[in-house]
C-alpha cells in the first residue's frame, strides 16, 4: 500500500510493506531520507561505501526488531534482509525512488 502526501516541494510517500522471512533487497539507495518502523518481525540493514573495486561493507549490520525505527540518509547505499516475516511502515521524505547500486 502506498500513499503520497504533499508537504515539502517533493512530497512525502508512506508505504505499508510486508516481507517474508529469508527475502532481501540488494544494495541500493534512495533520493530522499527514509524512516522504517518495524511493526512486526526482525530485519537487518547493511550499509556500504563505494570504492574503486565496488562496494565494501561499512560497519556491522544494524538489526531492527518489532517496535524499533531505522533512519537512512538520502543517497546512503544499503541493503535489507528480512530475518523474520516483517510488517513495516516506510516513510520517504520525497517521491520514492530506488537506485540499484550493486
ZITA-V807546 format. One record per run of one state. SS is the DSSP state (H for helix, E for strand, C for the rest). FROM is the first residue (numbers start at 1). TO is the last residue. If there is no record, write none. Layout:
ss: (SS & SS)
from: (FROM & FROM)
to: (TO & TO)
This chain:
ss: (C & E & C & E & C & E & C & E & C & E & C & E & C & E & C & E & C & E & C & E & C & E & C)
from: (1 & 2 & 6 & 12 & 20 & 24 & 30 & 34 & 41 & 42 & 52 & 54 & 58 & 62 & 66 & 69 & 73 & 78 & 83 & 86 & 93 & 99 & 101)
to: (1 & 5 & 11 & 19 & 23 & 29 & 33 & 40 & 41 & 51 & 53 & 57 & 61 & 65 & 68 & 72 & 77 & 82 & 85 & 92 & 98 & 100 & 102)
